[in-house]
Amino acid sequence: MKSLQSFSEEEHLLKGRGFVREEIFITPSDVIEYLYCPRFIYFMKCLDIPQHEDERYKVIKGREVHEEKFKINREYLRKKLGCVSKDISVYLTSSVLHLRGEVDEVLSFSDGTLAPLDYKFAEYKDWVFQTHKYQSTLYALLIMENYGNEVNRGYVCYIRSRNLIKEIPFCNADFEKAKSLVREVLSIISKGYYPKKRSSQAHCIDCCYRNICV
């Protein structure tokens, strides 16, 4: 279980490196953008250049996910996973990690542990994407700090695969990697430096910043 002391140590680490201003908060979505390419963070957060051509698509998909969630028999899912209760659409913040986000569901189990459940308007492709894993891990960190309970796993519901649910086990290395990603994003925002881009040419072809990325 992650202790309050460990969160205090993390806060000391962030402040000790001198690159985190009090008003900076990022979201798990920002970390996902960073994983796609670090320069997304620079263009969006440092230069304040939004992804205009993607906004309409994101709004439509966001609405589809929202609508599909309400069609799902959530009581059935709760019994299937064996949780005893749940909180829906929980907005959480961490002043320690400078992180905030809304968890679709926070599940409670009889052993006192909690778990995030995230709905994805996507098909399951035989593995859990890295972005889905670290998004769930970041939600777990938010839950542990705000609820004070252990979180050792998360769940992702793939709506387009007939509401298939996949479990994501967490270990200490996952939490440390997630916090490291947060620190890297915060460093770009606070210092305003131009990071290296991802080596994937496929990402560059579809990137909305390709015309200004040098």
The 8 nearest C-alpha neighbors of each residue, nearest first, counted from 0:
[[1, 149, 2, 150, 148, 151, 143, 147],
 [0, 2, 149, 5, 3, 143, 6, 148],
 [3, 1, 4, 5, 0, 6, 147, 144],
 [4, 2, 6, 5, 7, 1, 144, 147],
 [3, 5, 7, 2, 6, 8, 1, 9],
 [4, 6, 8, 2, 7, 3, 9, 1],
 [7, 5, 9, 3, 8, 4, 10, 95],
 [8, 6, 4, 10, 5, 9, 11, 3],
 [9, 7, 5, 11, 6, 10, 12, 4],
 [8, 10, 6, 12, 7, 11, 5, 13],
 [9, 11, 95, 7, 13, 12, 8, 14],
 [10, 12, 8, 14, 9, 13, 15, 7],
 [13, 11, 9, 15, 10, 14, 8, 16],
 [14, 12, 10, 15, 11, 16, 9, 19],
 [15, 13, 17, 11, 16, 12, 10, 19],
 [14, 16, 12, 17, 13, 11, 18, 10],
 [17, 15, 14, 13, 18, 12, 19, 11],
 [16, 18, 14, 15, 19, 13, 20, 12],
 [17, 19, 189, 16, 186, 20, 190, 14],
 [20, 18, 17, 14, 189, 21, 13, 185],
 [21, 19, 22, 23, 18, 189, 17, 14],
 [20, 22, 23, 19, 97, 94, 24, 14],
 [21, 23, 20, 24, 97, 19, 94, 25],
 [24, 22, 20, 21, 97, 25, 19, 185],
 [25, 23, 97, 98, 22, 99, 26, 94],
 [24, 26, 98, 29, 99, 97, 23, 27],
 [25, 27, 99, 29, 28, 100, 98, 30],
 [26, 28, 30, 29, 134, 31, 137, 100],
 [29, 27, 31, 26, 30, 32, 134, 25],
 [30, 28, 32, 26, 27, 31, 25, 33],
 [29, 31, 33, 27, 28, 32, 34, 181],
 [30, 32, 28, 34, 33, 29, 130, 27],
 [33, 31, 29, 35, 30, 34, 39, 28],
 [34, 32, 37, 30, 36, 31, 35, 40],
 [33, 35, 31, 36, 32, 30, 37, 130],
 [34, 36, 32, 33, 31, 37, 197, 202],
 [35, 37, 33, 197, 34, 38, 39, 196],
 [38, 36, 33, 39, 40, 196, 194, 34],
 [37, 39, 41, 40, 36, 196, 194, 42],
 [40, 38, 42, 37, 41, 36, 43, 32],
 [41, 39, 43, 38, 44, 42, 37, 33],
 [40, 42, 38, 45, 39, 44, 43, 193],
 [41, 43, 46, 39, 48, 40, 45, 44],
 [44, 42, 47, 48, 40, 49, 41, 39],
 [43, 45, 47, 40, 41, 46, 42, 188],
 [44, 46, 41, 47, 42, 188, 191, 43],
 [45, 47, 42, 48, 44, 43, 41, 191],
 [48, 46, 43, 44, 45, 42, 49, 41],
 [47, 49, 43, 42, 46, 50, 44, 45],
 [50, 48, 51, 43, 47, 42, 54, 44],
 [49, 51, 53, 52, 54, 207, 48, 43],
 [52, 50, 54, 53, 49, 55, 207, 48],
 [51, 53, 50, 54, 55, 207, 56, 49],
 [54, 52, 56, 51, 50, 55, 57, 207],
 [55, 53, 57, 51, 56, 52, 58, 50],
 [54, 56, 58, 57, 53, 59, 52, 51],
 [55, 57, 59, 53, 54, 58, 60, 52],
 [58, 56, 54, 60, 55, 59, 61, 53],
 [57, 59, 61, 55, 56, 60, 54, 62],
 [60, 58, 56, 62, 61, 57, 55, 63],
 [59, 61, 63, 57, 62, 58, 56, 64],
 [62, 60, 58, 64, 59, 63, 57, 65],
 [61, 63, 65, 59, 60, 64, 66, 58],
 [64, 62, 60, 66, 65, 61, 67, 59],
 [65, 63, 67, 61, 62, 66, 120, 68],
 [64, 66, 62, 63, 68, 67, 61, 69],
 [67, 65, 63, 64, 68, 69, 62, 70],
 [66, 68, 64, 70, 69, 65, 63, 71],
 [69, 67, 65, 70, 71, 66, 64, 118],
 [68, 70, 67, 71, 66, 65, 72, 73],
 [71, 69, 67, 68, 72, 66, 73, 65],
 [72, 70, 69, 68, 73, 67, 162, 76],
 [73, 71, 75, 74, 70, 76, 69, 68],
 [72, 74, 76, 75, 71, 77, 69, 68],
 [75, 73, 77, 76, 72, 78, 79, 71],
 [74, 76, 78, 73, 72, 77, 79, 71],
 [77, 75, 79, 73, 74, 78, 80, 72],
 [76, 78, 74, 80, 75, 79, 82, 73],
 [79, 77, 81, 75, 80, 76, 74, 82],
 [78, 80, 76, 77, 81, 75, 82, 74],
 [81, 79, 77, 78, 82, 76, 75, 164],
 [80, 82, 78, 79, 77, 83, 108, 109],
 [81, 83, 108, 107, 77, 80, 84, 106],
 [82, 84, 108, 107, 109, 81, 85, 77],
 [85, 83, 107, 82, 106, 86, 108, 77],
 [86, 84, 106, 105, 107, 104, 87, 83],
 [85, 87, 105, 104, 89, 106, 88, 84],
 [86, 88, 104, 89, 103, 85, 105, 102],
 [89, 87, 103, 102, 104, 101, 90, 86],
 [88, 90, 102, 101, 87, 91, 103, 86],
 [91, 89, 101, 100, 102, 88, 92, 99],
 [92, 90, 100, 99, 101, 89, 141, 93],
 [93, 91, 99, 98, 94, 141, 100, 90],
 [92, 94, 98, 95, 96, 97, 99, 141],
 [93, 95, 97, 96, 92, 98, 24, 21],
 [96, 94, 10, 93, 97, 6, 9, 7],
 [95, 97, 98, 93, 94, 10, 9, 181],
 [98, 96, 24, 94, 93, 95, 25, 23],
 [97, 99, 25, 93, 24, 96, 26, 92],
 [100, 98, 92, 26, 91, 93, 25, 24],
 [99, 101, 26, 91, 90, 102, 92, 27],
 [100, 102, 90, 89, 91, 88, 103, 99],
 [101, 103, 89, 104, 88, 90, 100, 138],
 [102, 104, 88, 117, 87, 116, 101, 89],
 [105, 103, 87, 116, 102, 86, 88, 115],
 [104, 106, 115, 86, 85, 114, 116, 87],
 [105, 107, 85, 114, 113, 84, 82, 104],
 [108, 106, 113, 84, 82, 85, 83, 112],
 [109, 107, 82, 83, 110, 112, 111, 113],
 [108, 110, 111, 83, 107, 82, 112, 81],
 [111, 109, 108, 112, 107, 113, 82, 149],
 [112, 110, 109, 108, 113, 107, 148, 149],
 [111, 113, 149, 108, 150, 110, 148, 107],
 [112, 114, 107, 150, 106, 108, 149, 148],
 [113, 115, 153, 106, 150, 105, 152, 116],
 [116, 114, 105, 153, 104, 154, 106, 139],
 [117, 115, 154, 104, 155, 103, 153, 105],
 [116, 118, 155, 103, 156, 154, 115, 119],
 [119, 117, 156, 155, 157, 120, 116, 158],
 [118, 120, 157, 121, 158, 156, 117, 64],
 [121, 119, 158, 64, 159, 157, 118, 122],
 [122, 120, 159, 119, 157, 158, 123, 160],
 [123, 121, 159, 160, 157, 124, 158, 120],
 [122, 124, 125, 157, 160, 121, 126, 127],
 [123, 125, 126, 122, 127, 128, 121, 160],
 [126, 124, 123, 127, 122, 128, 165, 160],
 [127, 125, 124, 128, 123, 129, 165, 131],
 [126, 128, 129, 131, 132, 125, 123, 124],
 [129, 127, 131, 130, 126, 132, 124, 133],
 [128, 130, 132, 131, 133, 127, 134, 34],
 [129, 131, 128, 133, 132, 31, 134, 34],
 [132, 130, 134, 128, 129, 133, 135, 127],
 [133, 131, 129, 135, 130, 134, 136, 128],
 [132, 134, 136, 135, 130, 131, 137, 177],
 [133, 135, 131, 137, 136, 27, 132, 130],
 [134, 136, 138, 132, 133, 137, 153, 131],
 [137, 135, 133, 139, 138, 134, 132, 140],
 [138, 136, 140, 134, 139, 135, 133, 177],
 [137, 139, 135, 141, 136, 140, 142, 134],
 [138, 140, 136, 142, 137, 141, 150, 143],
 [141, 139, 137, 143, 138, 142, 144, 136],
 [140, 142, 138, 144, 139, 143, 145, 93],
 [143, 141, 139, 145, 140, 144, 146, 138],
 [144, 142, 147, 140, 148, 146, 141, 145],
 [143, 145, 141, 147, 142, 146, 140, 93],
 [146, 144, 142, 143, 147, 141, 91, 93],
 [147, 145, 143, 148, 142, 144, 141, 149],
 [146, 148, 143, 144, 145, 149, 142, 3],
 [149, 147, 143, 146, 112, 150, 113, 111],
 [148, 150, 0, 112, 143, 113, 151, 1],
 [151, 149, 113, 114, 112, 152, 139, 143],
 [150, 152, 169, 168, 149, 170, 153, 114],
 [153, 151, 168, 169, 167, 114, 150, 166],
 [152, 154, 114, 167, 115, 166, 135, 116],
 [155, 153, 166, 116, 165, 167, 115, 117],
 [154, 156, 117, 165, 164, 116, 118, 157],
 [157, 155, 164, 118, 163, 162, 119, 158],
 [158, 156, 119, 162, 163, 160, 121, 159],
 [157, 159, 162, 120, 160, 161, 119, 156],
 [158, 160, 122, 121, 161, 157, 120, 162],
 [161, 159, 122, 158, 162, 157, 163, 123],
 [162, 160, 163, 159, 158, 157, 122, 156],
 [161, 163, 158, 157, 160, 156, 164, 159],
 [162, 164, 157, 161, 156, 160, 165, 158],
 [165, 163, 156, 155, 162, 157, 154, 166],
 [166, 164, 155, 154, 167, 156, 163, 127],
 [165, 167, 154, 153, 168, 164, 155, 152],
 [166, 168, 153, 152, 154, 169, 165, 132],
 [169, 167, 152, 151, 166, 153, 170, 154],
 [170, 168, 151, 152, 173, 167, 171, 136],
 [169, 171, 173, 172, 174, 168, 151, 152],
 [172, 170, 174, 173, 175, 169, 176, 1],
 [171, 173, 175, 170, 174, 176, 169, 177],
 [174, 172, 176, 170, 171, 175, 169, 177],
 [175, 173, 177, 171, 176, 172, 178, 136],
 [174, 176, 172, 178, 177, 173, 179, 171],
 [175, 177, 179, 173, 174, 178, 172, 180],
 [178, 176, 174, 180, 179, 175, 173, 133],
 [179, 177, 181, 175, 180, 176, 174, 182],
 [178, 180, 176, 182, 177, 181, 175, 183],
 [181, 179, 183, 177, 178, 182, 176, 184],
 [182, 180, 178, 184, 179, 183, 185, 177],
 [183, 181, 185, 179, 180, 184, 186, 178],
 [182, 184, 186, 180, 181, 185, 179, 187],
 [185, 183, 181, 187, 186, 182, 180, 188],
 [186, 184, 182, 188, 183, 187, 189, 181],
 [185, 187, 183, 189, 184, 188, 190, 18],
 [188, 186, 191, 184, 190, 185, 192, 189],
 [189, 187, 185, 191, 186, 190, 45, 44],
 [188, 190, 186, 191, 187, 18, 185, 19],
 [191, 189, 187, 192, 188, 186, 18, 185],
 [192, 190, 188, 187, 189, 45, 193, 41],
 [191, 193, 190, 187, 194, 41, 188, 186],
 [192, 194, 41, 191, 195, 38, 187, 37],
 [195, 193, 38, 37, 192, 196, 187, 41],
 [194, 196, 197, 193, 37, 38, 36, 198],
 [195, 197, 36, 38, 37, 194, 198, 199],
 [196, 198, 36, 199, 195, 37, 35, 202],
 [197, 199, 200, 196, 202, 203, 195, 36],
 [200, 198, 201, 202, 197, 203, 196, 36],
 [199, 201, 203, 202, 198, 204, 197, 205],
 [202, 200, 204, 199, 203, 205, 206, 198],
 [201, 203, 200, 199, 204, 205, 206, 35],
 [202, 204, 200, 206, 201, 205, 209, 199],
 [205, 203, 201, 202, 206, 200, 209, 207],
 [206, 204, 203, 202, 207, 201, 209, 208],
 [207, 205, 203, 208, 209, 204, 202, 201],
 [206, 208, 209, 205, 50, 52, 210, 53],
 [209, 207, 206, 210, 211, 212, 39, 50],
 [208, 210, 212, 206, 211, 207, 203, 204],
 [211, 209, 208, 212, 207, 213, 206, 203],
 [210, 212, 209, 208, 213, 207, 42, 206],
 [213, 211, 209, 210, 208, 38, 196, 42],
 [212, 211, 209, 210, 196, 208, 193, 195]]
